[in-house]
Amino acid sequence: MSAPGPISAVPVGSAPIGSAPVGSAPIARDLATAPPGRFAGPDEAVDVAIVVVTYQSADDLDRLIASLRHEAGHQRLRVIVADNASSDATLHVARGHSDLVVAETGGNLGYAGGINAAMASIGEADAILVLNPDLVVEPGAVAALRARLRESRAGIVVPKILDADGETYPSIRREPTLLRALGDAAFGSRFASRPGAFAEVVSDGGAYENAHPLDWATGAALLIDAGAARTIGPWDERFFLYSEETDFFRRARDLGYAVWFEPTAVVRHTQGGSGASVDLERLMAVNRIRYARKHHGRVAAAAYRGAVVLHELARAWMPAHRATLRTVASERTWADLPRASRPTRAGSGT
């Protein structure tokens, strides 16, 4: 599926989809001027434990931490950085903040693996906020997410995401289905206003202006009730990167937990934290098939794989899609895709 672009905001006064927003502009302005706070230590009870999985994130981490310090001025936060064996200065940057909890995962475990590794340092917390390192949290975002979590009694709440240009990024998704995969194969990001039965990405601007329940959203930022997180269990590390959040949201819904979108909670995302490469494009396509196999029967999963093949075949004139087509068509190539790795310890024989 082609990467979705920004969407246009709807006019003020548009009909609401769900409950009214829980935040307000004056509150956000007040929080913006709040003095920066310190983060809680590993043994303190907190309102929110924040998990940041890093990999080559030295250029981004300080900006995220600075934005979170303003949030810590009026609520108790603990920040856990789980580093996936970065070879740049990420650990140096993280350890430059004496009040962060820094955990080295021991290898590149992927996004799911990094989150799971960080969970050992969560401690006593009411909620867990998972953030990409290349985010900046706007003033009042954490408080707005917490307020929606309380009001809706949801298991997960996600914020509005703005891209580097300040445009609303279409982060809300519908559950993957065969019809949606076929619709995306045929149209990609064109005809974005087509019926939802044929599109996984929610492109309607009104969906980003009001609070409402949803199926799932991109995993760059999500607040999870701590009790729900324990019940849902670890993130599935078989996905390494991509589709791990789709699976986590699906498991939450299957257990009866609602997922909500809160537009007054805003984060800015450069969309570059995972990097870009042909191998990652291949992995994204394969993990969509793995997701279908996990949650659907053999026939449905085979049909879904066929839709992914059609998606890549329709774009095979582009080298990246041609490489992805070869991968989804031949399962023997899947062993070469990026996956969790740990460095071999000398003398361990592993």
TIMI-441861 format. One record per atom (N, C-alpha, C): x, y, z. Coordinates in steps of 0.1 Angstrom, whole numbers, plus 5000, padded with zeros to 4 digits. Atoms other than C-alpha are relative to their C-alpha. Layout:
# residues N
XYZ
...
# end
This chain:
# residues 350
500849885000
500050005000
500950125000
499249885000
501450344991
499850085013
500149934987
502250565020
499050114999
501149905001
499250785028
500650145003
499649864998
499751165027
499250075010
500849934990
498351435049
498650024995
501449985003
494651505051
499750145003
500549874997
492751825052
499150005012
500949984988
491151945084
498650034996
501449965002
487351975085
499750135006
500349874994
485752315093
499649985014
500450004986
485152395129
498550005000
501450014999
481652295139
499549884992
500550125007
481551975118
499449905010
500850094992
479251705132
501049915007
499150094993
481051505159
499749854997
500150145002
481751135155
499749935013
500250074987
481851045192
500050115011
500049914989
482351215225
500850134997
499349875002
483551575227
501449995004
498650004996
487251645230
500150035015
499849994985
488551635266
500950125003
499049894997
491251915262
499550134995
500449875005
491152275253
501350084997
498849925004
493552535237
500550085012
499449934989
493852745269
500849915010
499350094992
494852445289
501349974994
498850035007
497452355263
501050115001
499149894999
498852705264
500650015014
499550004986
499152695302
501049905002
499050114999
500952365300
501350034993
498849975008
503352495274
500950095008
499249914992
504552755300
500449945013
499650064988
504852505328
501549975001
498650024999
508352465342
500349854997
499650145003
510152145330
500149935013
499950084988
509951865355
501049894998
499150125000
512151565364
499149884999
500750125001
511151215357
500249915013
499950084988
510450965385
501049894999
499150115000
512950705395
499349864999
500550145003
512550325390
499149955012
500750054989
511050275425
498850085004
501149924997
508450545425
498749964992
501350025007
504750505417
499850124991
500249905009
503850705386
498749994993
501350005008
500850815365
500249924987
499850065013
502450705333
501549964999
498650055004
505550495324
500150014985
499849975014
506850605290
501149914995
499050095006
508550345268
500450064987
499449955013
510850465240
501049904995
499050105006
512550205218
500850074990
499149935009
515650345202
500949914992
499050075009
517850235173
500650114991
499449895007
520250495159
499250135001
501049894997
518150765175
500750125006
499349894993
520851005187
499550144995
500449865005
519651295165
498650045004
501449974997
516051265177
499750015015
500450034986
516051165214
499950135009
500149884992
516851505230
498850084998
501249925003
513951675213
498849935007
501250074993
511451405226
500150025015
499949994986
512851415261
499750145005
500349874996
512651795262
498550035000
501549985000
508951785252
499449935012
500650074989
508251525278
500350065014
499749934987
509851735306
498950105003
501149914997
507151985302
498749935004
501150094995
504551705306
500249965014
499750054986
506351595338
499950115010
500249894991
505851935353
498750005008
501350004993
502251855363
499549855002
500450144998
502151465364
501249925002
498850084997
504351185375
500349914989
499750085012
506151025346
501449935003
498750075001
508950765343
500349974985
499750035014
510750735310
501149894999
499150125002
512350405300
500550004985
499450015013
514650405270
500649864998
499550135003
515150055256
500850014987
499249985012
518050065231
500349874994
499750125008
518349805204
501450004994
498650025004
522149795202
500450114989
499649895009
522550135185
501550014999
498649995002
526050195171
500450154999
499849865000
525650575171
500150055014
499949954987
525550805201
498750005008
501350004994
522050715212
500249975015
499950034985
523150565246
500750115007
499349894995
525450855252
499050125003
501049904998
522551095247
499049965011
501050054990
520150885268
500650025014
499450004987
522650865297
500450145004
499849864996
523151235296
498950065008
501249964991
519751255313
500049915012
499850094988
520351125348
498749945005
501250054994
516651065355
499249914990
500650115009
515950825325
500449875005
499650144998
515850455330
500449944987
499450055013
518150315303
500249855000
499850145001
517949955293
500549964987
499550065013
520149785267
499449874998
500750135003
518249505250
501049894997
499050105003
521449325240
500149964985
500050035014
520749325203
498950094993
501149935007
518349465176
498849905001
501250084998
515149305188
498850044993
501249945007
512849515167
499150085010
500949914992
510049735179
499349925011
500750094990
508049455196
500949955011
499150054991
511049305212
500550115010
499649894992
512249645225
499050045010
501149974990
508849715241
500049905010
500050104990
508849385258
501250015009
498849994991
512349435271
499850125010
500249894991
511349775285
498949985011
501050034991
508349625303
500549965014
499450044987
510649485330
500350125009
499749884992
511349845341
498850105002
501249924999
507749975341
499750045014
500349974986
507349955378
498550025003
501349974996
504250085395
499550124992
500549895009
502250285369
498649974997
501450015004
498650355360
499849974985
500150025014
499350355323
501450004994
498750025008
502050285297
499950084987
500149925013
502750535269
501249954991
498950045009
504750385240
500150114989
499749895010
506450645218
501249974991
498850015009
508750645188
500950115004
499049904995
511950835195
500050134991
500049885009
511451075165
498750085001
501249924998
508351235180
500450125009
500149894990
507751565198
498650005005
501350004993
504951565223
499550145002
500549864998
502851885222
499450015014
500549984986
501852045255
498649955003
501350054996
499051875273
499649864994
500350125007
499151565251
499849885009
500150114991
499851315279
498850015009
501249984992
497151465301
498749974993
501250025008
494651455273
499849854997
500150155002
495351085266
499549945013
500550064987
494951005303
498650035003
501449964998
491751195305
499049914992
500950085009
490251005275
500049865005
500050144995
491450675290
499149985012
500950014989
489550745322
498650024996
501449975003
486450885306
499449894992
500550105009
486050615279
500149865006
499750134995
487350325301
500649914989
499450085011
489250215270
501349935005
498750074997
492249985270
501250074994
498949935007
494250195245
499450134995
500449875006
494050565234
501250054992
499049955009
495950715205
499850154997
500149855003
496751085197
499850034985
499949955014
496451295166
501550014997
498649995004
499751285147
500150104989
499749905010
501051585127
501449964994
498850035006
503751535101
501050125001
498949904999
506951745096
499550144995
500649885006
504852005077
498850055008
501149954992
502252035104
498649954995
501250055005
499651845084
499649875008
500550124993
497451575100
500349884992
499750135007
498851235092
498949905002
501150094999
496250975084
500449875008
499450114992
497250735113
498949905004
501050094996
493850575119
499849894989
500150125009
493350225103
498749925003
501150104999
490549975097
500649875001
499450144999
491049605104
500349954986
499750055014
492749445074
499149894996
500850105005
490449245053
500449974985
499650035014
490649085018
499550114991
500549895008
488349355003
500850125001
499249884998
490449635018
501349984993
498750035007
493649465005
499850014985
500249995014
492149444971
499850144996
500249865003
490949804972
501350075000
498749945000
494449914982
500949964989
499250045012
496049704955
499550074987
500549945012
493749854929
500350154999
500049855000
493850224940
501250065008
498949944992
496750274965
499450125008
500549884993
496350624979
499150084991
501049935008
494150734950
498649975004
501450024996
490450774955
499949975015
499950024986
491150804992
498650005007
501349994995
487450884998
499149884997
500850125003
486350534986
499449945012
500650064988
484050335009
501049925008
499150064991
485650205040
500249854998
499950145002
485049845030
501249974990
498950025010
487749895003
501350085003
498849924996
490350105022
500349975015
499650024986
492350025053
500350145007
499749874994
493550385059
498750095000
501149914999
490950625072
500450144996
499549875005
491350945052
499050115002
501049904997
488151125061
500550105011
499549904990
489251455078
499250015012
500849994988
486351445102
500449905010
499650114990
487751125118
501150055008
498949954992
490651335130
499750125008
500449884993
488751615146
499149975012
500950044989
486551425171
500549875006
499750134993
487151155197
499049894997
500950115003
485750815188
500849875001
499450135000
486450445189
500549964986
499450045013
488550285162
500549855001
499550145000
490049945151
501550005005
498649994996
493750035153
500650134993
499349895005
496250305145
501549974999
498550025001
499950335136
500650005014
499550024986
502150245166
501050105004
499049904996
504150565168
499750055014
500349944987
502250675200
498749935004
501250064995
499750485221
500149995016
500150014985
498650505258
499249875003
500750134996
497750165273
499750005015
500350024985
495950105306
500949895005
499050104995
498449915328
499349865002
500750134998
495849645337
499849934987
500350055014
494949605300
501349944995
498750045005
498649575291
500449865006
499750134994
499049285316
499249894995
500950105005
496049105303
500349974986
499750035015
496949145266
501249924999
498750075000
500449025273
501050064991
498849945008
503749075254
499650024986
500149985015
503949215219
500649884993
499550125008
504448945193
501250034992
498649975006
508148955184
500249934987
499850065013
507648745153
499850104989
500249905010
506649065135
501250094999
498849924999
509949245144
499750154997
500449865004
508749565126
498949994990
501249995008
505449645110
499049885004
501150094997
502049475118
500149965015
500050044986
503149425155
498950085007
501049924993
500849715165
498649954995
501250055005
498049575142
499649885009
500250124991
498349245162
499650045014
500249974986
498449415196
498650065001
501349944999
495349625189
498949894998
501050115003
493549315175
499849925013
500150084988
494349115206
499350085011
500749924990
493149405228
498550004998
501450005003
489849425210
499349865002
500650144998
489349045211
499849975015
500250014986
489649075249
499050095006
501149914996
486949335250
500450145003
499549874997
489149645254
499750094988
500249905011
488049955234
501250084997
498949915005
490450165214
499450134996
500549875003
489950535212
501050094994
499249895006
491250835192
499750135008
500249874993
491851165211
500750114993
499449905009
492351465188
500750115008
499349904993
493351705216
501449965005
498650054997
496451495223
500750004987
499349985013
498851595196
501549975001
498550025001
502351465187
500450034986
499449975013
504651565158
501049894997
499250125004
506351285139
500750024987
499349985013
509051305113
499849894990
500350125008
508050955100
501349944995
498750065005
511750865097
500749915009
499450084990
512450665128
500449864996
499750145004
512450325111
500949994988
499250005012
514450435081
499149954988
500750055012
513550325046
501049924992
499250085008
514950045025
499149904993
500850115007
513849775001
499749895009
500350114991
514249515028
498950035009
501149974991
511849705051
498750004992
501250015008
509349735022
499649854999
500350155001
509649355017
499449955013
500550054987
509149295054
498650055003
501349944998
506149525056
498949914993
500950085007
504449315029
499849865005
500150134994
505348985044
499349995013
500750004987
504149085078
498550014999
501549995003
500749165064
499549864998
500550145003
500548805052
500149925013
499950074987
501848675086
498950035009
501149964992
499148875103
498749934996
501250075005
496448725081
500149855004
499950144996
497748375089
499849985015
500250024986
497748435126
498550015004
501449964995
494148575128
498949944991
501150055009
492348395099
500449864996
499750145005
492048045084
500950004988
499050025011
494247895058
499550064987
500549955012
491947985029
500050154999
500149855000
491348345039
501450065000
498649955000
495148385046
500649994986
499550025014
495948245011
499450104991
500649895008
493448484995
500650135003
499449874996
494948775014
501450014994
498750005006
498448675002
499950034985
500349975014
497048684967
499850144997
500349865001
495849034972
501350085002
498749934999
499349144984
500849984988
499350025013
500848984953
499550094989
500649915010
498449184931
500450145003
499649874996
499349494950
501450034994
498649985004
503049454942
500149984985
499950025014
502449324907
499550124992
500549885006
500449634898
501050115000
499049894999
503549844907
501449954997
498750075002
506249604895
501050084991
499149925008
507649874872
501050075008
499149934990
509250024903
500949895006
499150104995
512349844915
499749945014
500450054986
511249824952
498949915000
501150085000
507949684944
500349874992
499650125007
509549434919
500749915010
499450084990
511749314947
499049945011
501050044990
508849294971
499149894994
500850105007
506849094945
500749875000
499350135000
509548834943
500049945014
500050054986
509548814981
498749945004
501350064995
505848764987
499649884991
500350125008
505648514958
500849885004
499150124996
508448294972
500350015015
499850004986
508348215008
501449965004
498650044996
511848075007
500950125002
499249884998
513148435006
499750075013
500349934987
511548525039
501049995010
498950014990
514448395059
501150114999
499049905002
516548675045
499550145005
500649874996
514248955058
500650045014
499549964987
515249165088
499249935012
500650064989
514648995121
500850025013
499349974987
515649005158
501349935000
498650055000
519348955163
500650045013
499249974988
521548935194
501549974996
498650035003
525348955191
500449875008
499550124994
527148625198
501050035011
499049974990
529048635231
501149904999
498850085002
532548505229
500149895010
499950124992
532948155241
498749945005
501350054995
529248105246
499549894991
500450105009
528747895215
498650024995
501349975004
525448075208
500050124991
# end
